[in-house]
Amino acid sequence: MRHFLQIFACMRLVRCQRAATAVEYGLILALIFLVMSIALRQVATKTTNMWGNVANAVNNS
């Protein structure tokens, strides 16, 4: 009987979807954060270069 209860408990854990869903949401959030970080870095680089060009133009005129 005890062996049957252990098998039943393992089957319940295998069918449990809450942990898998939490991991999937975590991966989605990590991917979104990664994409946002890369996009922000590229925008910051372009903005820095733009203001550098403006400063050079003002200094040379």
PDB file of N, H, CA, C and O in Angstrom:
ATOM      1  N   MET A   1       0.827  -1.198   0.000  1.00  0.00           N
ATOM      2  CA  MET A   1       0.000   0.000   0.000  1.00  0.00           C
ATOM      3  C   MET A   1       0.869   1.259   0.000  1.00  0.00           C
ATOM      4  O   MET A   1       0.563   2.234  -0.687  1.00  0.00           O
ATOM      5  N   ARG A   2       1.949   1.227   0.775  1.00  0.00           N
ATOM      6  H   ARG A   2       2.197   0.435   1.333  1.00  0.00           H
ATOM      7  CA  ARG A   2       2.818   2.396   0.845  1.00  0.00           C
ATOM      8  C   ARG A   2       3.468   2.666  -0.510  1.00  0.00           C
ATOM      9  O   ARG A   2       3.617   3.819  -0.915  1.00  0.00           O
ATOM     10  N   HIS A   3       3.848   1.612  -1.197  1.00  0.00           N
ATOM     11  H   HIS A   3       3.727   0.676  -0.868  1.00  0.00           H
ATOM     12  CA  HIS A   3       4.450   1.749  -2.524  1.00  0.00           C
ATOM     13  C   HIS A   3       3.457   2.395  -3.495  1.00  0.00           C
ATOM     14  O   HIS A   3       3.838   3.226  -4.319  1.00  0.00           O
ATOM     15  N   PHE A   4       2.188   2.008  -3.391  1.00  0.00           N
ATOM     16  H   PHE A   4       1.879   1.333  -2.722  1.00  0.00           H
ATOM     17  CA  PHE A   4       1.152   2.587  -4.243  1.00  0.00           C
ATOM     18  C   PHE A   4       1.006   4.086  -3.985  1.00  0.00           C
ATOM     19  O   PHE A   4       0.849   4.866  -4.924  1.00  0.00           O
ATOM     20  N   LEU A   5       1.058   4.486  -2.722  1.00  0.00           N
ATOM     21  H   LEU A   5       1.186   3.852  -1.959  1.00  0.00           H
ATOM     22  CA  LEU A   5       0.953   5.908  -2.390  1.00  0.00           C
ATOM     23  C   LEU A   5       2.149   6.700  -2.917  1.00  0.00           C
ATOM     24  O   LEU A   5       1.987   7.841  -3.349  1.00  0.00           O
ATOM     25  N   GLN A   6       3.332   6.119  -2.887  1.00  0.00           N
ATOM     26  H   GLN A   6       3.464   5.192  -2.536  1.00  0.00           H
ATOM     27  CA  GLN A   6       4.514   6.788  -3.424  1.00  0.00           C
ATOM     28  C   GLN A   6       4.383   6.968  -4.929  1.00  0.00           C
ATOM     29  O   GLN A   6       4.706   8.033  -5.457  1.00  0.00           O
ATOM     30  N   ILE A   7       3.917   5.945  -5.619  1.00  0.00           N
ATOM     31  H   ILE A   7       3.656   5.081  -5.190  1.00  0.00           H
ATOM     32  CA  ILE A   7       3.724   6.052  -7.072  1.00  0.00           C
ATOM     33  C   ILE A   7       2.675   7.117  -7.371  1.00  0.00           C
ATOM     34  O   ILE A   7       2.856   7.920  -8.286  1.00  0.00           O
ATOM     35  N   PHE A   8       1.584   7.133  -6.614  1.00  0.00           N
ATOM     36  H   PHE A   8       1.437   6.480  -5.871  1.00  0.00           H
ATOM     37  CA  PHE A   8       0.536   8.129  -6.814  1.00  0.00           C
ATOM     38  C   PHE A   8       1.077   9.545  -6.594  1.00  0.00           C
ATOM     39  O   PHE A   8       0.747  10.458  -7.350  1.00  0.00           O
ATOM     40  N   ALA A   9       1.898   9.729  -5.569  1.00  0.00           N
ATOM     41  H   ALA A   9       2.165   8.987  -4.954  1.00  0.00           H
ATOM     42  CA  ALA A   9       2.473  11.048  -5.282  1.00  0.00           C
ATOM     43  C   ALA A   9       3.398  11.482  -6.416  1.00  0.00           C
ATOM     44  O   ALA A   9       3.399  12.653  -6.797  1.00  0.00           O
ATOM     45  N   CYS A  10       4.184  10.554  -6.958  1.00  0.00           N
ATOM     46  H   CYS A  10       4.183   9.603  -6.649  1.00  0.00           H
ATOM     47  CA  CYS A  10       5.070  10.882  -8.082  1.00  0.00           C
ATOM     48  C   CYS A  10       4.278  11.247  -9.316  1.00  0.00           C
ATOM     49  O   CYS A  10       4.664  12.154 -10.053  1.00  0.00           O
ATOM     50  N   MET A  11       3.182  10.561  -9.552  1.00  0.00           N
ATOM     51  H   MET A  11       2.869   9.824  -8.953  1.00  0.00           H
ATOM     52  CA  MET A  11       2.351  10.867 -10.723  1.00  0.00           C
ATOM     53  C   MET A  11       1.753  12.263 -10.602  1.00  0.00           C
ATOM     54  O   MET A  11       1.643  12.980 -11.596  1.00  0.00           O
ATOM     55  N   ARG A  12       1.368  12.651  -9.391  1.00  0.00           N
ATOM     56  H   ARG A  12       1.458  12.069  -8.583  1.00  0.00           H
ATOM     57  CA  ARG A  12       0.826  14.000  -9.187  1.00  0.00           C
ATOM     58  C   ARG A  12       1.885  15.054  -9.475  1.00  0.00           C
ATOM     59  O   ARG A  12       1.580  16.099 -10.049  1.00  0.00           O
ATOM     60  N   LEU A  13       3.140  14.787  -9.077  1.00  0.00           N
ATOM     61  H   LEU A  13       3.388  13.938  -8.610  1.00  0.00           H
ATOM     62  CA  LEU A  13       4.207  15.750  -9.334  1.00  0.00           C
ATOM     63  C   LEU A  13       4.502  15.859 -10.822  1.00  0.00           C
ATOM     64  O   LEU A  13       4.789  16.947 -11.319  1.00  0.00           O
ATOM     65  N   VAL A  14       4.433  14.748 -11.531  1.00  0.00           N
ATOM     66  H   VAL A  14       4.199  13.864 -11.126  1.00  0.00           H
ATOM     67  CA  VAL A  14       4.709  14.767 -12.967  1.00  0.00           C
ATOM     68  C   VAL A  14       3.641  15.559 -13.702  1.00  0.00           C
ATOM     69  O   VAL A  14       3.937  16.257 -14.672  1.00  0.00           O
ATOM     70  N   ARG A  15       2.401  15.452 -13.243  1.00  0.00           N
ATOM     71  H   ARG A  15       2.160  14.885 -12.455  1.00  0.00           H
ATOM     72  CA  ARG A  15       1.306  16.147 -13.915  1.00  0.00           C
ATOM     73  C   ARG A  15       1.190  17.609 -13.498  1.00  0.00           C
ATOM     74  O   ARG A  15       0.472  18.366 -14.152  1.00  0.00           O
ATOM     75  N   CYS A  16       1.851  18.022 -12.463  1.00  0.00           N
ATOM     76  H   CYS A  16       2.434  17.407 -11.932  1.00  0.00           H
ATOM     77  CA  CYS A  16       1.774  19.401 -11.982  1.00  0.00           C
ATOM     78  C   CYS A  16       2.394  20.340 -13.010  1.00  0.00           C
ATOM     79  O   CYS A  16       3.533  20.135 -13.430  1.00  0.00           O
ATOM     80  N   GLN A  17       1.662  21.354 -13.412  1.00  0.00           N
ATOM     81  H   GLN A  17       0.737  21.520 -13.070  1.00  0.00           H
ATOM     82  CA  GLN A  17       2.108  22.279 -14.450  1.00  0.00           C
ATOM     83  C   GLN A  17       2.531  23.637 -13.897  1.00  0.00           C
ATOM     84  O   GLN A  17       3.042  24.472 -14.644  1.00  0.00           O
ATOM     85  N   ARG A  18       2.327  23.870 -12.606  1.00  0.00           N
ATOM     86  H   ARG A  18       1.912  23.193 -11.999  1.00  0.00           H
ATOM     87  CA  ARG A  18       2.618  25.196 -12.059  1.00  0.00           C
ATOM     88  C   ARG A  18       4.092  25.550 -12.147  1.00  0.00           C
ATOM     89  O   ARG A  18       4.436  26.678 -12.501  1.00  0.00           O
ATOM     90  N   ALA A  19       4.954  24.617 -11.834  1.00  0.00           N
ATOM     91  H   ALA A  19       4.675  23.701 -11.546  1.00  0.00           H
ATOM     92  CA  ALA A  19       6.388  24.908 -11.874  1.00  0.00           C
ATOM     93  C   ALA A  19       6.853  25.134 -13.306  1.00  0.00           C
ATOM     94  O   ALA A  19       7.661  26.026 -13.566  1.00  0.00           O
ATOM     95  N   ALA A  20       6.348  24.333 -14.228  1.00  0.00           N
ATOM     96  H   ALA A  20       5.692  23.608 -14.016  1.00  0.00           H
ATOM     97  CA  ALA A  20       6.731  24.491 -15.631  1.00  0.00           C
ATOM     98  C   ALA A  20       6.260  25.845 -16.159  1.00  0.00           C
ATOM     99  O   ALA A  20       6.983  26.501 -16.910  1.00  0.00           O
ATOM    100  N   THR A  21       5.081  26.258 -15.782  1.00  0.00           N
ATOM    101  H   THR A  21       4.494  25.725 -15.173  1.00  0.00           H
ATOM    102  CA  THR A  21       4.563  27.548 -16.223  1.00  0.00           C
ATOM    103  C   THR A  21       5.406  28.685 -15.645  1.00  0.00           C
ATOM    104  O   THR A  21       5.698  29.653 -16.348  1.00  0.00           O
ATOM    105  N   ALA A  22       5.789  28.583 -14.407  1.00  0.00           N
ATOM    106  H   ALA A  22       5.552  27.797 -13.836  1.00  0.00           H
ATOM    107  CA  ALA A  22       6.615  29.617 -13.779  1.00  0.00           C
ATOM    108  C   ALA A  22       7.971  29.713 -14.478  1.00  0.00           C
ATOM    109  O   ALA A  22       8.483  30.812 -14.690  1.00  0.00           O
ATOM    110  N   VAL A  23       8.546  28.578 -14.832  1.00  0.00           N
ATOM    111  H   VAL A  23       8.130  27.686 -14.660  1.00  0.00           H
ATOM    112  CA  VAL A  23       9.832  28.585 -15.540  1.00  0.00           C
ATOM    113  C   VAL A  23       9.672  29.215 -16.909  1.00  0.00           C
ATOM    114  O   VAL A  23      10.533  29.983 -17.338  1.00  0.00           O
ATOM    115  N   GLU A  24       8.584  28.904 -17.607  1.00  0.00           N
ATOM    116  H   GLU A  24       7.885  28.280 -17.259  1.00  0.00           H
ATOM    117  CA  GLU A  24       8.353  29.485 -18.929  1.00  0.00           C
ATOM    118  C   GLU A  24       8.204  31.000 -18.830  1.00  0.00           C
ATOM    119  O   GLU A  24       8.774  31.732 -19.639  1.00  0.00           O
ATOM    120  N   TYR A  25       7.450  31.471 -17.857  1.00  0.00           N
ATOM    121  H   TYR A  25       6.987  30.876 -17.200  1.00  0.00           H
ATOM    122  CA  TYR A  25       7.300  32.915 -17.672  1.00  0.00           C
ATOM    123  C   TYR A  25       8.640  33.567 -17.332  1.00  0.00           C
ATOM    124  O   TYR A  25       8.935  34.666 -17.802  1.00  0.00           O
ATOM    125  N   GLY A  26       9.436  32.901 -16.531  1.00  0.00           N
ATOM    126  H   GLY A  26       9.197  32.008 -16.150  1.00  0.00           H
ATOM    127  CA  GLY A  26      10.761  33.424 -16.204  1.00  0.00           C
ATOM    128  C   GLY A  26      11.644  33.537 -17.436  1.00  0.00           C
ATOM    129  O   GLY A  26      12.360  34.525 -17.601  1.00  0.00           O
ATOM    130  N   LEU A  27      11.599  32.532 -18.299  1.00  0.00           N
ATOM    131  H   LEU A  27      11.018  31.730 -18.165  1.00  0.00           H
ATOM    132  CA  LEU A  27      12.389  32.584 -19.538  1.00  0.00           C
ATOM    133  C   LEU A  27      11.904  33.697 -20.461  1.00  0.00           C
ATOM    134  O   LEU A  27      12.713  34.379 -21.091  1.00  0.00           O
ATOM    135  N   ILE A  28      10.596  33.880 -20.544  1.00  0.00           N
ATOM    136  H   ILE A  28       9.939  33.326 -20.033  1.00  0.00           H
ATOM    137  CA  ILE A  28      10.048  34.958 -21.379  1.00  0.00           C
ATOM    138  C   ILE A  28      10.500  36.307 -20.846  1.00  0.00           C
ATOM    139  O   ILE A  28      10.906  37.175 -21.619  1.00  0.00           O
ATOM    140  N   LEU A  29      10.433  36.492 -19.533  1.00  0.00           N
ATOM    141  H   LEU A  29      10.103  35.787 -18.906  1.00  0.00           H
ATOM    142  CA  LEU A  29      10.869  37.769 -18.947  1.00  0.00           C
ATOM    143  C   LEU A  29      12.360  38.000 -19.155  1.00  0.00           C
ATOM    144  O   LEU A  29      12.783  39.127 -19.415  1.00  0.00           O
ATOM    145  N   ALA A  30      13.154  36.947 -19.045  1.00  0.00           N
ATOM    146  H   ALA A  30      12.811  36.032 -18.834  1.00  0.00           H
ATOM    147  CA  ALA A  30      14.590  37.090 -19.274  1.00  0.00           C
ATOM    148  C   ALA A  30      14.871  37.479 -20.715  1.00  0.00           C
ATOM    149  O   ALA A  30      15.743  38.310 -20.971  1.00  0.00           O
ATOM    150  N   LEU A  31      14.150  36.896 -21.655  1.00  0.00           N
ATOM    151  H   LEU A  31      13.442  36.221 -21.447  1.00  0.00           H
ATOM    152  CA  LEU A  31      14.334  37.227 -23.064  1.00  0.00           C
ATOM    153  C   LEU A  31      13.922  38.670 -23.349  1.00  0.00           C
ATOM    154  O   LEU A  31      14.609  39.379 -24.084  1.00  0.00           O
ATOM    155  N   ILE A  32      12.818  39.099 -22.776  1.00  0.00           N
ATOM    156  H   ILE A  32      12.260  38.524 -22.179  1.00  0.00           H
ATOM    157  CA  ILE A  32      12.377  40.489 -22.950  1.00  0.00           C
ATOM    158  C   ILE A  32      13.412  41.449 -22.376  1.00  0.00           C
ATOM    159  O   ILE A  32      13.733  42.459 -23.001  1.00  0.00           O
ATOM    160  N   PHE A  33      13.933  41.144 -21.200  1.00  0.00           N
ATOM    161  H   PHE A  33      13.672  40.323 -20.692  1.00  0.00           H
ATOM    162  CA  PHE A  33      14.951  41.997 -20.585  1.00  0.00           C
ATOM    163  C   PHE A  33      16.204  42.064 -21.448  1.00  0.00           C
ATOM    164  O   PHE A  33      16.792  43.134 -21.605  1.00  0.00           O
ATOM    165  N   LEU A  34      16.614  40.935 -22.004  1.00  0.00           N
ATOM    166  H   LEU A  34      16.136  40.066 -21.876  1.00  0.00           H
ATOM    167  CA  LEU A  34      17.799  40.897 -22.853  1.00  0.00           C
ATOM    168  C   LEU A  34      17.605  41.746 -24.101  1.00  0.00           C
ATOM    169  O   LEU A  34      18.495  42.509 -24.474  1.00  0.00           O
ATOM    170  N   VAL A  35      16.467  41.624 -24.740  1.00  0.00           N
ATOM    171  H   VAL A  35      15.743  41.004 -24.437  1.00  0.00           H
ATOM    172  CA  VAL A  35      16.183  42.410 -25.947  1.00  0.00           C
ATOM    173  C   VAL A  35      16.129  43.895 -25.611  1.00  0.00           C
ATOM    174  O   VAL A  35      16.655  44.718 -26.360  1.00  0.00           O
ATOM    175  N   MET A  36      15.504  44.244 -24.499  1.00  0.00           N
ATOM    176  H   MET A  36      15.077  43.575 -23.890  1.00  0.00           H
ATOM    177  CA  MET A  36      15.429  45.650 -24.113  1.00  0.00           C
ATOM    178  C   MET A  36      16.816  46.215 -23.798  1.00  0.00           C
ATOM    179  O   MET A  36      17.105  47.362 -24.138  1.00  0.00           O
ATOM    180  N   SER A  37      17.663  45.434 -23.162  1.00  0.00           N
ATOM    181  H   SER A  37      17.429  44.502 -22.886  1.00  0.00           H
ATOM    182  CA  SER A  37      19.020  45.886 -22.846  1.00  0.00           C
ATOM    183  C   SER A  37      19.822  46.150 -24.116  1.00  0.00           C
ATOM    184  O   SER A  37      20.516  47.162 -24.217  1.00  0.00           O
ATOM    185  N   ILE A  38      19.729  45.253 -25.068  1.00  0.00           N
ATOM    186  H   ILE A  38      19.166  44.431 -24.985  1.00  0.00           H
ATOM    187  CA  ILE A  38      20.461  45.414 -26.325  1.00  0.00           C
ATOM    188  C   ILE A  38      19.945  46.632 -27.080  1.00  0.00           C
ATOM    189  O   ILE A  38      20.734  47.418 -27.603  1.00  0.00           O
ATOM    190  N   ALA A  39      18.620  46.795 -27.139  1.00  0.00           N
ATOM    191  H   ALA A  39      17.979  46.156 -26.713  1.00  0.00           H
ATOM    192  CA  ALA A  39      18.041  47.939 -27.839  1.00  0.00           C
ATOM    193  C   ALA A  39      18.443  49.255 -27.171  1.00  0.00           C
ATOM    194  O   ALA A  39      18.775  50.223 -27.854  1.00  0.00           O
ATOM    195  N   LEU A  40      18.413  49.288 -25.855  1.00  0.00           N
ATOM    196  H   LEU A  40      18.143  48.501 -25.300  1.00  0.00           H
ATOM    197  CA  LEU A  40      18.782  50.507 -25.135  1.00  0.00           C
ATOM    198  C   LEU A  40      20.250  50.854 -25.354  1.00  0.00           C
ATOM    199  O   LEU A  40      20.597  52.026 -25.495  1.00  0.00           O
ATOM    200  N   ARG A  41      21.108  49.843 -25.384  1.00  0.00           N
ATOM    201  H   ARG A  41      20.825  48.891 -25.270  1.00  0.00           H
ATOM    202  CA  ARG A  41      22.525  50.083 -25.614  1.00  0.00           C
ATOM    203  C   ARG A  41      22.761  50.665 -27.010  1.00  0.00           C
ATOM    204  O   ARG A  41      23.575  51.573 -27.173  1.00  0.00           O
ATOM    205  N   GLN A  42      22.060  50.150 -28.007  1.00  0.00           N
ATOM    206  H   GLN A  42      21.399  49.412 -27.875  1.00  0.00           H
ATOM    207  CA  GLN A  42      22.221  50.662 -29.370  1.00  0.00           C
ATOM    208  C   GLN A  42      21.704  52.088 -29.492  1.00  0.00           C
ATOM    209  O   GLN A  42      22.327  52.922 -30.149  1.00  0.00           O
ATOM    210  N   VAL A  43      20.571  52.371 -28.864  1.00  0.00           N
ATOM    211  H   VAL A  43      20.065  51.694 -28.330  1.00  0.00           H
ATOM    212  CA  VAL A  43      20.033  53.739 -28.892  1.00  0.00           C
ATOM    213  C   VAL A  43      20.971  54.687 -28.173  1.00  0.00           C
ATOM    214  O   VAL A  43      21.194  55.804 -28.638  1.00  0.00           O
ATOM    215  N   ALA A  44      21.522  54.262 -27.050  1.00  0.00           N
ATOM    216  H   ALA A  44      21.341  53.354 -26.673  1.00  0.00           H
ATOM    217  CA  ALA A  44      22.436  55.123 -26.296  1.00  0.00           C
ATOM    218  C   ALA A  44      23.696  55.426 -27.106  1.00  0.00           C
ATOM    219  O   ALA A  44      24.195  56.551 -27.084  1.00  0.00           O
ATOM    220  N   THR A  45      24.206  54.426 -27.819  1.00  0.00           N
ATOM    221  H   THR A  45      23.801  53.512 -27.837  1.00  0.00           H
ATOM    222  CA  THR A  45      25.398  54.649 -28.639  1.00  0.00           C
ATOM    223  C   THR A  45      25.109  55.650 -29.754  1.00  0.00           C
ATOM    224  O   THR A  45      25.907  56.554 -30.004  1.00  0.00           O
ATOM    225  N   LYS A  46      23.978  55.489 -30.416  1.00  0.00           N
ATOM    226  H   LYS A  46      23.330  54.755 -30.213  1.00  0.00           H
ATOM    227  CA  LYS A  46      23.623  56.415 -31.500  1.00  0.00           C
ATOM    228  C   LYS A  46      23.383  57.822 -30.970  1.00  0.00           C
ATOM    229  O   LYS A  46      23.772  58.797 -31.613  1.00  0.00           O
ATOM    230  N   THR A  47      22.753  57.940 -29.817  1.00  0.00           N
ATOM    231  H   THR A  47      22.437  57.148 -29.295  1.00  0.00           H
ATOM    232  CA  THR A  47      22.501  59.258 -29.230  1.00  0.00           C
ATOM    233  C   THR A  47      23.808  59.926 -28.824  1.00  0.00           C
ATOM    234  O   THR A  47      23.983  61.124 -29.043  1.00  0.00           O
ATOM    235  N   THR A  48      24.712  59.175 -28.242  1.00  0.00           N
ATOM    236  H   THR A  48      24.569  58.201 -28.064  1.00  0.00           H
ATOM    237  CA  THR A  48      26.009  59.725 -27.858  1.00  0.00           C
ATOM    238  C   THR A  48      26.774  60.217 -29.083  1.00  0.00           C
ATOM    239  O   THR A  48      27.371  61.293 -29.061  1.00  0.00           O
ATOM    240  N   ASN A  49      26.752  59.428 -30.139  1.00  0.00           N
ATOM    241  H   ASN A  49      26.267  58.554 -30.157  1.00  0.00           H
ATOM    242  CA  ASN A  49      27.423  59.852 -31.369  1.00  0.00           C
ATOM    243  C   ASN A  49      26.782  61.099 -31.965  1.00  0.00           C
ATOM    244  O   ASN A  49      27.483  61.976 -32.472  1.00  0.00           O
ATOM    245  N   MET A  50      25.452  61.184 -31.908  1.00  0.00           N
ATOM    246  H   MET A  50      24.883  60.472 -31.496  1.00  0.00           H
ATOM    247  CA  MET A  50      24.755  62.353 -32.440  1.00  0.00           C
ATOM    248  C   MET A  50      25.165  63.615 -31.674  1.00  0.00           C
ATOM    249  O   MET A  50      25.476  64.637 -32.286  1.00  0.00           O
ATOM    250  N   TRP A  51      25.168  63.548 -30.337  1.00  0.00           N
ATOM    251  H   TRP A  51      24.916  62.718 -29.840  1.00  0.00           H
ATOM    252  CA  TRP A  51      25.531  64.722 -29.553  1.00  0.00           C
ATOM    253  C   TRP A  51      27.015  65.054 -29.708  1.00  0.00           C
ATOM    254  O   TRP A  51      27.405  66.218 -29.607  1.00  0.00           O
ATOM    255  N   GLY A  52      27.827  64.052 -29.947  1.00  0.00           N
ATOM    256  H   GLY A  52      27.510  63.107 -30.029  1.00  0.00           H
ATOM    257  CA  GLY A  52      29.236  64.312 -30.238  1.00  0.00           C
ATOM    258  C   GLY A  52      29.395  65.081 -31.536  1.00  0.00           C
ATOM    259  O   GLY A  52      30.209  66.000 -31.626  1.00  0.00           O
ATOM    260  N   ASN A  53      28.613  64.705 -32.547  1.00  0.00           N
ATOM    261  H   ASN A  53      27.951  63.958 -32.474  1.00  0.00           H
ATOM    262  CA  ASN A  53      28.647  65.431 -33.819  1.00  0.00           C
ATOM    263  C   ASN A  53      28.152  66.860 -33.657  1.00  0.00           C
ATOM    264  O   ASN A  53      28.703  67.778 -34.265  1.00  0.00           O
ATOM    265  N   VAL A  54      27.121  67.059 -32.843  1.00  0.00           N
ATOM    266  H   VAL A  54      26.674  66.314 -32.349  1.00  0.00           H
ATOM    267  CA  VAL A  54      26.604  68.412 -32.599  1.00  0.00           C
ATOM    268  C   VAL A  54      27.682  69.242 -31.893  1.00  0.00           C
ATOM    269  O   VAL A  54      27.907  70.394 -32.264  1.00  0.00           O
ATOM    270  N   ALA A  55      28.342  68.684 -30.899  1.00  0.00           N
ATOM    271  H   ALA A  55      28.160  67.748 -30.598  1.00  0.00           H
ATOM    272  CA  ALA A  55      29.377  69.410 -30.186  1.00  0.00           C
ATOM    273  C   ALA A  55      30.528  69.785 -31.114  1.00  0.00           C
ATOM    274  O   ALA A  55      31.055  70.894 -31.026  1.00  0.00           O
ATOM    275  N   ASN A  56      30.920  68.878 -31.997  1.00  0.00           N
ATOM    276  H   ASN A  56      30.492  67.977 -32.068  1.00  0.00           H
ATOM    277  CA  ASN A  56      31.989  69.178 -32.950  1.00  0.00           C
ATOM    278  C   ASN A  56      31.573  70.276 -33.912  1.00  0.00           C
ATOM    279  O   ASN A  56      32.369  71.153 -34.247  1.00  0.00           O
ATOM    280  N   ALA A  57      30.338  70.228 -34.350  1.00  0.00           N
ATOM    281  H   ALA A  57      29.691  69.516 -34.079  1.00  0.00           H
ATOM    282  CA  ALA A  57      29.849  71.268 -35.280  1.00  0.00           C
ATOM    283  C   ALA A  57      29.824  72.635 -34.606  1.00  0.00           C
ATOM    284  O   ALA A  57      30.171  73.639 -35.227  1.00  0.00           O
ATOM    285  N   VAL A  58      29.417  72.677 -33.350  1.00  0.00           N
ATOM    286  H   VAL A  58      29.135  71.861 -32.846  1.00  0.00           H
ATOM    287  CA  VAL A  58      29.356  73.955 -32.634  1.00  0.00           C
ATOM    288  C   VAL A  58      30.777  74.470 -32.370  1.00  0.00           C
ATOM    289  O   VAL A  58      31.028  75.668 -32.502  1.00  0.00           O
ATOM    290  N   ASN A  59      31.694  73.596 -32.005  1.00  0.00           N
ATOM    291  H   ASN A  59      31.490  72.623 -31.898  1.00  0.00           H
ATOM    292  CA  ASN A  59      33.063  74.011 -31.723  1.00  0.00           C
ATOM    293  C   ASN A  59      33.792  74.471 -32.995  1.00  0.00           C
ATOM    294  O   ASN A  59      34.651  75.349 -32.925  1.00  0.00           O
ATOM    295  N   ASN A  60      33.466  73.902 -34.128  1.00  0.00           N
ATOM    296  H   ASN A  60      32.768  73.188 -34.186  1.00  0.00           H
ATOM    297  CA  ASN A  60      34.160  74.246 -35.379  1.00  0.00           C
ATOM    298  C   ASN A  60      33.568  75.468 -36.048  1.00  0.00           C
ATOM    299  O   ASN A  60      34.191  76.017 -36.957  1.00  0.00           O
ATOM    300  N   SER A  61      32.396  75.919 -35.640  1.00  0.00           N
ATOM    301  H   SER A  61      31.890  75.473 -34.902  1.00  0.00           H
ATOM    302  CA  SER A  61      31.821  77.083 -36.314  1.00  0.00           C
ATOM    303  C   SER A  61      32.090  78.372 -35.605  1.00  0.00           C
ATOM    304  O   SER A  61      31.662  79.431 -36.065  1.00  0.00           O
TER     305      SER A  61
END
